[in-house]
Amino acid sequence: MNKLEGFYELAACGLPAVPWQEYRPHTVLDPALLWTVRTAVLRGSDLDLPRAVGVTAEKAQAFAAAQLSRTPPPLVLYYPFFCALKSGTLEVAPHRTVIEAVDKDLWNLVTHGRRNVTLVFPQQGPPQSHGDADFLTPAQVQQLQAAARRVRSRYRGALAAGQSVLLEWSYGAPSDLQRRATGDFSLVFLEIRTL
């Protein structure tokens, strides 16, 4: 599942996702925010496709215009760049749910291998915590567990076949030009895929 397919799948699961839209030549971006612009494919692999992450509206629009000038023009998506308070992964496996969380940006976990806490919720038996058990608030854990239940319901067949579903999430808010939150932090999912 590629990024665009994942965005559609997150919507089908009823999970909050980044508010992406298709970039068109007449699109105007708010100059007070930072933006993410990425090329996308309808189907197939989207690894290493051009993207601009956390850039000004001017740079985002220049990047998008350059992409749209290619022949044939690719699909170009955009959404506000999010500054993150906490981020992590949510793995929904056949017999357990695993929440990994890290301070701030998801890159701290997936690229740098940092982790503040790992919570394991087996189908049978008590939950397990590794790391700072108080890093996520009880309300945040409940929100992530509720998302896991939605995924578990939608992906019953894949889970029965032994597959897992991995989601990436952040408690984020759109970012101003100084990478400061412009609103309240809320749960947003960035990606979903089966393993």
N, CA, C and O atoms as a DFTB+ gen file, in Angstrom:
780 C
 N C O
     1  1       0.853      -1.167       0.000
     2  2       0.000       0.000       0.000
     3  2       0.904       1.236       0.000
     4  3       1.781       1.370       0.853
     5  1       0.686       2.124      -0.951
     6  2       1.499       3.335      -0.995
     7  2       0.861       4.449      -0.156
     8  3      -0.195       4.252       0.445
     9  1       1.501       5.601      -0.121
    10  2       1.055       6.703       0.739
    11  2      -0.370       7.146       0.410
    12  3      -1.187       7.311       1.316
    13  1      -0.680       7.342      -0.870
    14  2      -2.015       7.787      -1.259
    15  2      -3.059       6.732      -0.905
    16  3      -4.109       7.057      -0.350
    17  1      -2.776       5.472      -1.225
    18  2      -3.703       4.401      -0.855
    19  2      -3.902       4.381       0.658
    20  3      -5.010       4.155       1.144
    21  1      -2.823       4.620       1.394
    22  2      -2.914       4.667       2.850
    23  2      -3.800       5.802       3.341
    24  3      -4.560       5.624       4.293
    25  1      -3.713       6.966       2.706
    26  2      -4.581       8.082       3.092
    27  2      -6.049       7.702       2.907
    28  3      -6.880       7.975       3.774
    29  1      -6.366       7.071       1.769
    30  2      -7.743       6.634       1.535
    31  2      -8.159       5.572       2.547
    32  3      -9.294       5.572       3.024
    33  1      -7.246       4.679       2.869
    34  2      -7.555       3.606       3.814
    35  2      -7.769       4.158       5.224
    36  3      -8.652       3.684       5.939
    37  1      -6.985       5.141       5.630
    38  2      -7.202       5.771       6.931
    39  2      -8.598       6.377       7.005
    40  3      -9.277       6.256       8.025
    41  1      -9.026       7.027       5.929
    42  2     -10.376       7.594       5.895
    43  2     -11.427       6.493       5.994
    44  3     -12.422       6.645       6.702
    45  1     -11.206       5.382       5.285
    46  2     -12.156       4.266       5.329
    47  2     -12.244       3.660       6.726
    48  3     -13.293       3.147       7.116
    49  1     -11.152       3.717       7.474
    50  2     -11.136       3.212       8.858
    51  2     -11.749       4.216       9.836
    52  3     -11.969       3.891      11.003
    53  1     -12.025       5.429       9.367
    54  2     -12.557       6.457      10.249
    55  2     -11.515       7.040      11.181
    56  3     -11.842       7.504      12.273
    57  1     -10.250       7.018      10.752
    58  2      -9.161       7.527      11.581
    59  2      -8.722       8.906      11.093
    60  3      -8.713       9.159       9.889
    61  1      -8.358       9.795      12.011
    62  2      -7.932      11.136      11.594
    63  2      -6.584      11.075      10.869
    64  3      -5.617      10.511      11.380
    65  1      -6.541      11.652       9.695
    66  2      -5.318      11.658       8.882
    67  2      -4.939      13.099       8.567
    68  3      -5.711      14.027       8.807
    69  1      -3.739      13.267       8.027
    70  2      -3.348      14.612       7.609
    71  2      -4.375      15.115       6.594
    72  3      -4.860      14.335       5.774
    73  1      -4.709      16.402       6.636
    74  2      -5.735      16.939       5.740
    75  2      -5.175      17.218       4.340
    76  3      -5.037      18.371       3.930
    77  1      -4.860      16.149       3.624
    78  2      -4.220      16.279       2.317
    79  2      -5.233      16.700       1.255
    80  3      -6.431      16.441       1.370
    81  1      -4.719      17.347       0.233
    82  2      -5.515      17.716      -0.938
    83  2      -4.627      17.589      -2.165
    84  3      -3.400      17.584      -2.071
    85  1      -5.274      17.487      -3.312
    86  2      -4.507      17.455      -4.552
    87  2      -4.126      18.882      -4.926
    88  3      -4.962      19.786      -4.899
    89  1      -2.858      19.074      -5.274
    90  2      -2.368      20.387      -5.682
    91  2      -2.749      20.626      -7.140
    92  3      -2.524      19.770      -7.996
    93  1      -3.315      21.772      -7.412
    94  2      -3.684      22.190      -8.771
    95  2      -2.949      23.498      -9.087
    96  3      -2.501      24.184      -8.168
    97  1      -2.820      23.850     -10.359
    98  2      -2.094      25.086     -10.701
    99  2      -2.631      26.338     -10.007
   100  3      -1.868      27.274      -9.771
   101  1      -3.912      26.378      -9.678
   102  2      -4.495      27.562      -9.035
   103  2      -4.425      27.517      -7.500
   104  3      -4.898      28.444      -6.842
   105  1      -3.854      26.474      -6.928
   106  2      -3.785      26.336      -5.472
   107  2      -2.940      27.455      -4.868
   108  3      -1.857      27.770      -5.361
   109  1      -3.454      28.047      -3.795
   110  2      -2.731      29.081      -3.057
   111  2      -2.547      28.571      -1.630
   112  3      -3.507      28.154      -0.983
   113  1      -1.312      28.608      -1.149
   114  2      -0.999      28.123       0.192
   115  2      -0.835      29.287       1.161
   116  3      -0.325      30.344       0.789
   117  1      -1.262      29.095       2.385
   118  2      -1.150      30.113       3.433
   119  2       0.333      30.383       3.716
   120  3       1.051      29.470       4.124
   121  1       0.802      31.610       3.508
   122  2       2.223      31.909       3.713
   123  2       2.644      31.916       5.184
   124  3       3.837      31.988       5.476
   125  1       1.694      31.843       6.108
   126  2       2.028      31.844       7.535
   127  2       2.350      30.444       8.055
   128  3       2.760      30.287       9.205
   129  1       2.164      29.418       7.203
   130  2       2.392      28.032       7.618
   131  2       3.526      27.399       6.820
   132  3       3.885      27.870       5.741
   133  1       4.075      26.333       7.364
   134  2       4.979      25.467       6.609
   135  2       4.146      24.367       5.964
   136  3       3.065      24.033       6.448
   137  1       4.658      23.802       4.860
   138  2       3.879      22.858       4.060
   139  2       4.684      21.620       3.699
   140  3       5.914      21.645       3.647
   141  1       3.962      20.543       3.453
   142  2       4.527      19.332       2.869
   143  2       3.860      19.134       1.521
   144  3       2.633      19.158       1.415
   145  1       4.668      18.938       0.495
   146  2       4.172      18.673      -0.862
   147  2       4.881      17.417      -1.337
   148  3       6.099      17.293      -1.209
   149  1       4.107      16.483      -1.888
   150  2       4.724      15.229      -2.343
   151  2       4.052      14.758      -3.619
   152  3       2.856      14.962      -3.827
   153  1       4.842      14.128      -4.462
   154  2       4.263      13.485      -5.631
   155  2       3.732      12.130      -5.182
   156  3       4.191      11.565      -4.190
   157  1       2.765      11.624      -5.923
   158  2       2.122      10.374      -5.530
   159  2       1.773       9.561      -6.762
   160  3       1.701      10.082      -7.876
   161  1       1.559       8.280      -6.538
   162  2       1.076       7.390      -7.593
   163  2      -0.216       6.763      -7.105
   164  3      -0.407       6.546      -5.909
   165  1      -1.104       6.473      -8.055
   166  2      -2.374       5.860      -7.677
   167  2      -2.176       4.437      -7.181
   168  3      -2.831       4.003      -6.234
   169  1      -1.266       3.711      -7.830
   170  2      -0.989       2.323      -7.454
   171  2       0.504       2.074      -7.564
   172  3       1.215       2.770      -8.288
   173  1       0.962       1.074      -6.835
   174  2       2.366       0.701      -6.929
   175  2       3.226       1.424      -5.913
   176  3       2.733       2.163      -5.061
   177  1       4.506       1.196      -6.023
   178  2       5.467       1.721      -5.056
   179  2       5.659       3.225      -5.223
   180  3       5.718       3.748      -6.336
   181  1       5.753       3.892      -4.096
   182  2       6.027       5.332      -4.134
   183  2       7.300       5.679      -3.362
   184  3       7.476       6.810      -2.909
   185  1       8.174       4.696      -3.222
   186  2       9.437       4.955      -2.536
   187  2      10.292       5.923      -3.343
   188  3      10.381       5.816      -4.566
   189  1      10.906       6.850      -2.664
   190  2      11.846       7.805      -3.254
   191  2      11.233       8.755      -4.277
   192  3      11.947       9.278      -5.132
   193  1       9.927       8.986      -4.206
   194  2       9.329       9.992      -5.082
   195  2       9.685      11.381      -4.550
   196  3       9.874      11.554      -3.346
   197  1       9.776      12.368      -5.440
   198  2      10.126      13.721      -4.998
   199  2       9.126      14.266      -3.978
   200  3       7.921      14.035      -4.080
   201  1       9.656      14.994      -2.996
   202  2       8.806      15.621      -1.987
   203  2       9.550      16.794      -1.374
   204  3      10.778      16.860      -1.406
   205  1       8.791      17.703      -0.824
   206  2       9.332      18.843      -0.079
   207  2       8.601      18.861       1.257
   208  3       7.375      18.960       1.297
   209  1       9.347      18.766       2.344
   210  2       8.741      18.617       3.670
   211  2       9.136      19.790       4.557
   212  3      10.316      20.112       4.690
   213  1       8.131      20.428       5.164
   214  2       8.386      21.515       6.099
   215  2       8.974      22.743       5.446
   216  3       9.910      23.344       5.973
   217  1       8.427      23.124       4.289
   218  2       8.955      24.276       3.548
   219  2       7.931      25.406       3.531
   220  3       6.747      25.194       3.793
   221  1       8.403      26.600       3.219
   222  2       7.518      27.763       3.138
   223  2       6.532      27.590       1.990
   224  3       6.729      26.762       1.100
   225  1       5.468      28.386       2.026
   226  2       4.468      28.339       0.960
   227  2       5.108      28.635      -0.394
   228  3       4.779      27.991      -1.390
   229  1       6.017      29.602      -0.434
   230  2       6.683      29.957      -1.693
   231  2       7.471      28.773      -2.254
   232  3       7.368      28.462      -3.441
   233  1       8.254      28.116      -1.403
   234  2       9.034      26.961      -1.858
   235  2       8.126      25.785      -2.211
   236  3       8.391      25.059      -3.169
   237  1       7.062      25.599      -1.441
   238  2       6.129      24.505      -1.718
   239  2       5.456      24.698      -3.072
   240  3       5.322      23.749      -3.846
   241  1       5.033      25.928      -3.357
   242  2       4.370      26.192      -4.632
   243  2       5.349      26.072      -5.795
   244  3       4.973      25.591      -6.864
   245  1       6.588      26.495      -5.611
   246  2       7.592      26.345      -6.669
   247  2       7.871      24.865      -6.928
   248  3       7.983      24.446      -8.079
   249  1       7.982      24.076      -5.861
   250  2       8.204      22.637      -6.007
   251  2       7.027      21.994      -6.742
   252  3       7.225      21.217      -7.676
   253  1       5.808      22.319      -6.319
   254  2       4.619      21.737      -6.948
   255  2       4.531      22.130      -8.420
   256  3       4.219      21.292      -9.266
   257  1       4.803      23.389      -8.729
   258  2       4.755      23.849     -10.124
   259  2       5.780      23.104     -10.967
   260  3       5.487      22.725     -12.101
   261  1       6.972      22.891     -10.433
   262  2       8.007      22.152     -11.169
   263  2       7.563      20.716     -11.427
   264  3       7.795      20.179     -12.510
   265  1       6.932      20.098     -10.444
   266  2       6.460      18.725     -10.632
   267  2       5.356      18.670     -11.682
   268  3       5.343      17.778     -12.531
   269  1       4.434      19.624     -11.623
   270  2       3.314      19.633     -12.570
   271  2       3.749      19.977     -13.990
   272  3       3.001      19.731     -14.936
   273  1       4.945      20.541     -14.157
   274  2       5.431      20.874     -15.501
   275  2       6.023      19.654     -16.207
   276  3       6.307      19.709     -17.404
   277  1       6.210      18.553     -15.474
   278  2       6.753      17.336     -16.088
   279  2       5.714      16.719     -17.023
   280  3       4.517      16.982     -16.903
   281  1       6.192      15.895     -17.955
   282  2       5.296      15.225     -18.893
   283  2       5.422      13.722     -18.721
   284  3       6.523      13.188     -18.861
   285  1       4.355      13.031     -18.429
   286  2       3.060      13.568     -18.001
   287  2       3.166      14.087     -16.571
   288  3       4.015      13.633     -15.803
   289  1       2.306      15.036     -16.217
   290  2       2.394      15.578     -14.855
   291  2       1.962      14.529     -13.831
   292  3       0.976      13.823     -14.043
   293  1       2.695      14.426     -12.728
   294  2       2.317      13.466     -11.693
   295  2       1.185      14.015     -10.826
   296  3       0.822      15.187     -10.922
   297  1       0.652      13.167     -10.002
   298  2      -0.289      13.586      -8.978
   299  2       0.529      14.252      -7.873
   300  3       1.517      13.686      -7.405
   301  1       0.126      15.440      -7.459
   302  2       0.850      16.180      -6.427
   303  2      -0.116      16.444      -5.270
   304  3      -1.203      16.985      -5.467
   305  1       0.296      16.056      -4.069
   306  2      -0.508      16.241      -2.867
   307  2       0.155      17.272      -1.967
   308  3       1.373      17.446      -1.990
   309  1      -0.669      17.955      -1.174
   310  2      -0.112      18.895      -0.204
   311  2      -0.936      18.866       1.077
   312  3      -2.120      18.529       1.076
   313  1      -0.273      19.231       2.163
   314  2      -0.948      19.376       3.454
   315  2      -0.042      20.182       4.380
   316  3       1.164      20.272       4.150
   317  1      -0.625      20.770       5.428
   318  2       0.215      21.540       6.346
   319  2       1.273      20.650       6.989
   320  3       1.017      19.489       7.309
   321  1       2.452      21.208       7.170
   322  2       3.508      20.516       7.905
   323  2       3.117      20.523       9.377
   324  3       2.724      21.558       9.917
   325  1       3.225      19.376      10.019
   326  2       2.840      19.266      11.417
   327  2       4.067      19.251      12.311
   328  3       5.018      18.512      12.058
   329  1       4.044      20.071      13.361
   330  2       5.056      19.900      14.400
   331  2       4.430      18.952      15.417
   332  3       3.252      19.067      15.753
   333  1       5.224      18.038      15.888
   334  2       4.703      16.961      16.721
   335  2       5.112      17.131      18.172
   336  3       6.239      17.518      18.482
   337  1       4.174      16.834      19.049
   338  2       4.433      16.786      20.479
   339  2       4.960      15.398      20.850
   340  3       5.935      15.265      21.590
   341  1       4.293      14.366      20.316
   342  2       4.666      12.963      20.502
   343  2       4.324      12.242      19.213
   344  3       3.398      12.632      18.502
   345  1       5.068      11.195      18.914
   346  2       4.819      10.416      17.696
   347  2       5.099       8.959      17.986
   348  3       5.637       8.606      19.035
   349  1       4.717       8.107      17.022
   350  2       5.035       6.699      17.205
   351  2       4.404       5.807      16.169
   352  3       3.921       6.248      15.126
   353  1       4.428       4.530      16.499
   354  2       3.807       3.520      15.647
   355  2       2.774       2.764      16.459
   356  3       2.854       2.671      17.684
   357  1       1.812       2.233      15.743
   358  2       0.762       1.397      16.316
   359  2       0.726       0.134      15.476
   360  3       0.342       0.172      14.307
   361  1       1.123      -0.983      16.066
   362  2       1.099      -2.255      15.346
   363  2      -0.065      -3.083      15.858
   364  3      -0.152      -3.401      17.044
   365  1      -0.956      -3.424      14.942
   366  2      -2.088      -4.288      15.259
   367  2      -1.743      -5.652      14.683
   368  3      -1.794      -5.856      13.470
   369  1      -1.393      -6.580      15.560
   370  2      -0.966      -7.922      15.171
   371  2      -2.078      -8.914      15.519
   372  3      -3.009      -8.569      16.246
   373  1      -1.984     -10.146      15.003
   374  2      -3.057     -11.108      15.262
   375  2      -3.388     -11.307      16.743
   376  3      -4.558     -11.462      17.091
   377  1      -2.386     -11.305      17.617
   378  2      -2.653     -11.624      19.022
   379  2      -2.222     -10.542      20.002
   380  3      -2.178     -10.771      21.211
   381  1      -1.903      -9.359      19.474
   382  2      -1.507      -8.279      20.371
   383  2      -1.541      -6.944      19.637
   384  3      -1.584      -6.884      18.408
   385  1      -1.519      -5.880      20.428
   386  2      -1.388      -4.520      19.918
   387  2      -0.159      -3.910      20.583
   388  3       0.018      -4.026      21.796
   389  1       0.692      -3.257      19.782
   390  2       1.917      -2.655      20.307
   391  2       1.912      -1.165      19.959
   392  3       1.746      -0.779      18.802
   393  1       2.097      -0.347      20.984
   394  2       2.224       1.101      20.808
   395  2       3.658       1.482      21.156
   396  3       4.122       1.222      22.266
   397  1       4.359       2.099      20.205
   398  2       5.680       2.659      20.481
   399  2       5.556       4.167      20.361
   400  3       4.902       4.674      19.450
   401  1       6.187       4.880      21.283
   402  2       6.061       6.335      21.290
   403  2       7.405       6.988      21.578
   404  3       8.258       6.440      22.276
   405  1       7.558       8.182      21.010
   406  2       8.794       8.944      21.153
   407  2       8.438      10.423      21.278
   408  3       7.390      10.864      20.806
   409  1       9.309      11.166      21.907
   410  2       9.133      12.605      22.032
   411  2       9.284      13.270      20.665
   412  3      10.205      12.957      19.910
   413  1       8.395      14.163      20.367
   414  2       8.411      14.986      19.163
   415  2       8.252      14.175      17.877
   416  3       7.331      13.365      17.764
   417  1       9.141      14.388      16.913
   418  2       8.964      13.884      15.551
   419  2       9.154      12.375      15.417
   420  3       9.967      11.772      16.117
   421  1       8.395      11.786      14.512
   422  2       8.465      10.351      14.241
   423  2       9.857       9.919      13.794
   424  3      10.255       8.777      14.024
   425  1      10.607      10.830      13.150
   426  2      11.970      10.494      12.719
   427  2      12.833      10.048      13.894
   428  3      13.748       9.242      13.722
   429  1      12.549      10.566      15.086
   430  2      13.317      10.157      16.263
   431  2      13.188       8.661      16.524
   432  3      14.110       8.039      17.052
   433  1      12.056       8.086      16.159
   434  2      11.835       6.647      16.336
   435  2      12.303       5.859      15.120
   436  3      13.125       4.951      15.248
   437  1      11.789       6.198      13.946
   438  2      12.030       5.357      12.766
   439  2      13.423       5.521      12.168
   440  3      13.931       4.590      11.541
   441  1      14.046       6.667      12.343
   442  2      15.381       6.883      11.784
   443  2      16.476       6.774      12.843
   444  3      17.522       6.170      12.608
   445  1      16.226       7.356      13.994
   446  2      17.257       7.394      15.034
   447  2      17.116       6.284      16.072
   448  3      17.996       6.118      16.917
   449  1      16.030       5.524      16.021
   450  2      15.855       4.394      16.934
   451  2      15.584       4.776      18.378
   452  3      15.708       3.943      19.275
   453  1      15.215       6.022      18.609
   454  2      14.894       6.437      19.978
   455  2      13.474       5.981      20.319
   456  3      12.619       5.864      19.442
   457  1      13.244       5.729      21.586
   458  2      11.914       5.305      22.010
   459  2      11.742       5.707      23.470
   460  3      12.602       5.415      24.301
   461  1      10.631       6.377      23.786
   462  2      10.348       6.714      25.180
   463  2       9.604       5.590      25.883
   464  3       9.843       5.316      27.060
   465  1       8.697       4.939      25.154
   466  2       7.930       3.849      25.763
   467  2       7.430       2.893      24.688
   468  3       7.135       3.293      23.562
   469  1       7.344       1.627      25.061
   470  2       6.672       0.602      24.266
   471  2       5.623      -0.027      25.167
   472  3       5.931      -0.500      26.261
   473  1       4.386      -0.028      24.703
   474  2       3.278      -0.649      25.426
   475  2       2.791      -1.833      24.615
   476  3       2.512      -1.700      23.424
   477  1       2.686      -2.991      25.251
   478  2       2.237      -4.209      24.578
   479  2       0.948      -4.659      25.250
   480  3       0.897      -4.856      26.464
   481  1      -0.094      -4.818      24.435
   482  2      -1.393      -5.266      24.921
   483  2      -1.721      -6.606      24.272
   484  3      -2.269      -6.644      23.170
   485  1      -1.383      -7.724      24.957
   486  2      -1.700      -9.035      24.384
   487  2      -3.208      -9.277      24.424
   488  3      -3.910      -8.715      25.265
   489  1      -3.702     -10.116      23.513
   490  2      -5.121     -10.479      23.537
   491  2      -5.452     -11.182      24.853
   492  3      -6.544     -11.015      25.398
   493  1      -4.516     -11.956      25.350
   494  2      -4.674     -12.664      26.627
   495  2      -3.543     -12.228      27.546
   496  3      -2.386     -12.189      27.129
   497  1      -3.859     -11.906      28.767
   498  2      -2.821     -11.559      29.724
   499  2      -2.720     -10.070      29.964
   500  3      -3.364      -9.272      29.283
   501  1      -1.897      -9.699      30.949
   502  2      -1.785      -8.290      31.329
   503  2      -0.937      -7.490      30.341
   504  3      -0.070      -8.042      29.663
   505  1      -1.199      -6.175      30.266
   506  2      -0.365      -5.316      29.417
   507  2       1.056      -5.231      29.965
   508  3       1.299      -5.440      31.154
   509  1       1.985      -4.919      29.066
   510  2       3.389      -4.770      29.441
   511  2       3.853      -3.381      29.019
   512  3       3.420      -2.846      27.998
   513  1       4.739      -2.812      29.820
   514  2       5.283      -1.494      29.522
   515  2       6.797      -1.549      29.616
   516  3       7.350      -2.097      30.569
   517  1       7.463      -0.979      28.622
   518  2       8.925      -0.901      28.603
   519  2       9.293       0.562      28.377
   520  3       8.913       1.155      27.367
   521  1      10.028       1.136      29.315
   522  2      10.380       2.546      29.210
   523  2       9.548       3.378      30.170
   524  3       9.123       2.892      31.217
   525  1       9.319       4.628      29.812
   526  2       8.591       5.578      30.657
   527  2       7.091       5.316      30.555
   528  3       6.441       5.771      29.614
   529  1       6.546       4.586      31.517
   530  2       5.133       4.182      31.486
   531  2       4.185       5.376      31.499
   532  3       3.033       5.245      31.085
   533  1       4.643       6.541      31.966
   534  2       3.787       7.722      32.038
   535  2       3.987       8.674      30.856
   536  3       3.441       9.777      30.855
   537  1       4.758       8.260      29.857
   538  2       5.035       9.147      28.724
   539  2       3.749       9.520      27.989
   540  3       3.543      10.688      27.661
   541  1       2.891       8.547      27.730
   542  2       1.584       8.806      27.123
   543  2       0.556       8.945      28.239
   544  3       0.588       8.193      29.213
   545  1      -0.346       9.896      28.099
   546  2      -1.413      10.037      29.091
   547  2      -2.403       8.887      28.924
   548  3      -2.458       8.276      27.857
   549  1      -3.185       8.581      29.959
   550  2      -4.213       7.545      29.804
   551  2      -5.164       7.837      28.639
   552  3      -5.577       6.916      27.934
   553  1      -5.514       9.111      28.432
   554  2      -6.412       9.465      27.322
   555  2      -5.753       9.172      25.972
   556  3      -6.422       8.703      25.051
   557  1      -4.461       9.440      25.842
   558  2      -3.763       9.154      24.588
   559  2      -3.703       7.655      24.332
   560  3      -3.910       7.209      23.204
   561  1      -3.422       6.873      25.374
   562  2      -3.402       5.413      25.221
   563  2      -4.782       4.918      24.799
   564  3      -4.894       4.054      23.929
   565  1      -5.832       5.463      25.410
   566  2      -7.194       5.055      25.045
   567  2      -7.505       5.403      23.593
   568  3      -8.131       4.611      22.890
   569  1      -7.076       6.576      23.136
   570  2      -7.303       6.957      21.731
   571  2      -6.613       5.984      20.785
   572  3      -7.201       5.566      19.787
   573  1      -5.385       5.624      21.085
   574  2      -4.639       4.704      20.225
   575  2      -5.237       3.300      20.274
   576  3      -5.277       2.613      19.253
   577  1      -5.699       2.867      21.442
   578  2      -6.353       1.562      21.535
   579  2      -7.671       1.558      20.755
   580  3      -8.012       0.555      20.129
   581  1      -8.407       2.660      20.788
   582  2      -9.647       2.751      20.012
   583  2      -9.342       2.653      18.519
   584  3     -10.073       1.997      17.776
   585  1      -8.265       3.304      18.078
   586  2      -7.857       3.198      16.671
   587  2      -7.501       1.756      16.336
   588  3      -7.853       1.260      15.265
   589  1      -6.807       1.085      17.244
   590  2      -6.437      -0.319      17.016
   591  2      -7.681      -1.192      16.867
   592  3      -7.701      -2.107      16.045
   593  1      -8.711      -0.916      17.651
   594  2      -9.954      -1.702      17.526
   595  2     -10.596      -1.498      16.154
   596  3     -11.095      -2.453      15.557
   597  1     -10.588      -0.275      15.655
   598  2     -11.139      -0.010      14.311
   599  2     -10.355      -0.781      13.246
   600  3     -10.932      -1.397      12.350
   601  1      -9.040      -0.732      13.366
   602  2      -8.179      -1.433      12.405
   603  2      -8.400      -2.935      12.512
   604  3      -8.501      -3.620      11.494
   605  1      -8.475      -3.450      13.729
   606  2      -8.673      -4.886      13.935
   607  2      -9.985      -5.343      13.286
   608  3     -10.041      -6.425      12.702
   609  1     -11.022      -4.537      13.385
   610  2     -12.309      -4.880      12.780
   611  2     -12.220      -4.869      11.252
   612  3     -12.708      -5.788      10.593
   613  1     -11.599      -3.833      10.693
   614  2     -11.530      -3.705       9.228
   615  2     -10.591      -4.735       8.602
   616  3     -10.821      -5.168       7.473
   617  1      -9.550      -5.127       9.308
   618  2      -8.529      -6.024       8.757
   619  2      -8.618      -7.442       9.330
   620  3      -7.604      -8.130       9.446
   621  1      -9.814      -7.873       9.683
   622  2      -9.989      -9.223      10.249
   623  2      -9.347     -10.295       9.389
   624  3      -8.650     -11.170       9.902
   625  1      -9.577     -10.234       8.086
   626  2      -9.048     -11.254       7.177
   627  2      -7.532     -11.288       7.160
   628  3      -6.930     -12.360       7.235
   629  1      -6.915     -10.126       7.063
   630  2      -5.447     -10.060       7.040
   631  2      -4.867     -10.554       8.359
   632  3      -3.863     -11.266       8.368
   633  1      -5.490     -10.185       9.467
   634  2      -5.006     -10.624      10.775
   635  2      -5.168     -12.133      10.932
   636  3      -4.291     -12.799      11.482
   637  1      -6.287     -12.672      10.452
   638  2      -6.509     -14.125      10.521
   639  2      -5.475     -14.874       9.689
   640  3      -5.142     -16.020       9.990
   641  1      -4.964     -14.222       8.636
   642  2      -3.939     -14.834       7.781
   643  2      -2.530     -14.642       8.353
   644  3      -1.546     -15.025       7.720
   645  1      -2.434     -14.052       9.540
   646  2      -1.137     -13.892      10.184
   647  2      -0.436     -12.580       9.897
   648  3       0.689     -12.375      10.353
   649  1      -1.075     -11.681       9.148
   650  2      -0.462     -10.386       8.856
   651  2      -0.687      -9.420      10.011
   652  3      -1.576      -9.618      10.839
   653  1       0.123      -8.384      10.054
   654  2      -0.050      -7.280      10.995
   655  2      -0.328      -6.014      10.201
   656  3      -0.048      -5.944       9.004
   657  1      -0.877      -5.023      10.873
   658  2      -1.119      -3.715      10.272
   659  2      -0.321      -2.699      11.083
   660  3      -0.427      -2.653      12.308
   661  1       0.479      -1.883      10.392
   662  2       1.316      -0.889      11.052
   663  2       0.848       0.510      10.669
   664  3       0.682       0.822       9.490
   665  1       0.640       1.337      11.672
   666  2       0.249       2.726      11.460
   667  2       1.298       3.635      12.080
   668  3       1.908       3.295      13.094
   669  1       1.501       4.795      11.461
   670  2       2.359       5.833      12.022
   671  2       1.458       6.975      12.456
   672  3       0.521       7.336      11.744
   673  1       1.735       7.544      13.620
   674  2       0.869       8.576      14.180
   675  2       1.699       9.675      14.843
   676  3       2.877       9.500      15.152
   677  1       1.039      10.810      15.046
   678  2       1.618      11.915      15.817
   679  2       0.499      12.645      16.537
   680  3      -0.637      12.690      16.066
   681  1       0.832      13.212      17.674
   682  2      -0.008      14.250      18.256
   683  2       0.617      15.531      17.740
   684  3       1.636      15.990      18.254
   685  1      -0.004      16.104      16.717
   686  2       0.603      17.222      16.023
   687  2      -0.351      18.382      15.826
   688  3      -1.550      18.291      16.088
   689  1       0.225      19.475      15.356
   690  2      -0.527      20.675      15.007
   691  2       0.187      21.332      13.836
   692  3       1.408      21.234      13.721
   693  1      -0.574      22.010      12.952
   694  2       0.093      22.732      11.866
   695  2       1.143      23.685      12.429
   696  3       1.008      24.199      13.540
   697  1       2.187      23.908      11.640
   698  2       3.355      24.649      12.110
   699  2       3.476      26.008      11.432
   700  3       3.257      26.147      10.229
   701  1       3.831      27.007      12.239
   702  2       4.132      28.311      11.649
   703  2       5.560      28.291      11.098
   704  3       6.220      27.253      11.114
   705  1       6.024      29.418      10.620
   706  2       7.333      29.484       9.968
   707  2       8.498      29.223      10.924
   708  3       9.604      28.907      10.486
   709  1       8.251      29.355      12.218
   710  2       9.289      29.079      13.217
   711  2       9.130      27.672      13.815
   712  3       9.726      27.354      14.843
   713  1       8.329      26.850      13.163
   714  2       8.062      25.467      13.609
   715  2       7.417      25.415      14.990
   716  3       7.721      24.547      15.808
   717  1       6.515      26.370      15.225
   718  2       5.713      26.387      16.446
   719  2       4.285      26.010      16.079
   720  3       3.794      26.346      15.001
   721  1       3.628      25.306      16.994
   722  2       2.244      24.884      16.756
   723  2       1.331      26.094      16.614
   724  3       1.462      27.074      17.348
   725  1       0.409      26.017      15.665
   726  2      -0.543      27.109      15.451
   727  2      -1.913      26.786      16.027
   728  3      -2.846      27.572      15.868
   729  1      -2.049      25.669      16.678
   730  2      -3.328      25.278      17.268
   731  2      -3.104      24.186      18.291
   732  3      -1.982      23.951      18.740
   733  1      -4.180      23.528      18.649
   734  2      -4.097      22.447      19.624
   735  2      -3.501      21.199      18.983
   736  3      -3.694      20.940      17.795
   737  1      -2.782      20.441      19.784
   738  2      -2.237      19.168      19.325
   739  2      -3.350      18.130      19.328
   740  3      -4.113      18.028      20.288
   741  1      -3.437      17.365      18.253
   742  2      -4.436      16.299      18.177
   743  2      -3.827      15.102      17.457
   744  3      -2.832      15.221      16.743
   745  1      -4.446      13.955      17.664
   746  2      -3.964      12.721      17.053
   747  2      -4.211      12.750      15.555
   748  3      -5.322      13.028      15.102
   749  1      -3.174      12.464      14.796
   750  2      -3.280      12.383      13.343
   751  2      -2.450      11.186      12.886
   752  3      -1.327      10.980      13.345
   753  1      -3.021      10.407      11.977
   754  2      -2.303       9.260      11.431
   755  2      -1.676       9.658      10.109
   756  3      -2.287      10.351       9.296
   757  1      -0.438       9.204       9.908
   758  2       0.347       9.592       8.744
   759  2       0.438       8.483       7.707
   760  3       0.638       8.752       6.522
   761  1       0.293       7.239       8.149
   762  2       0.484       6.119       7.226
   763  2      -0.137       4.861       7.813
   764  3      -0.235       4.709       9.030
   765  1      -0.555       3.961       6.925
   766  2      -1.042       2.646       7.311
   767  2      -0.580       1.658       6.250
   768  3      -0.615       1.958       5.057
   769  1      -0.148       0.480       6.687
   770  2       0.241      -0.558       5.727
   771  2       0.200      -1.917       6.414
   772  3       0.314      -2.019       7.635
   773  1       0.035      -2.950       5.606
   774  2       0.061      -4.311       6.140
   775  2       1.485      -4.841       6.062
   776  3       2.259      -4.467       5.182
   777  1       1.810      -5.717       6.998
   778  2       3.140      -6.333       7.045
   779  2       3.017      -7.822       6.794
   780  3       4.022      -8.533       6.791
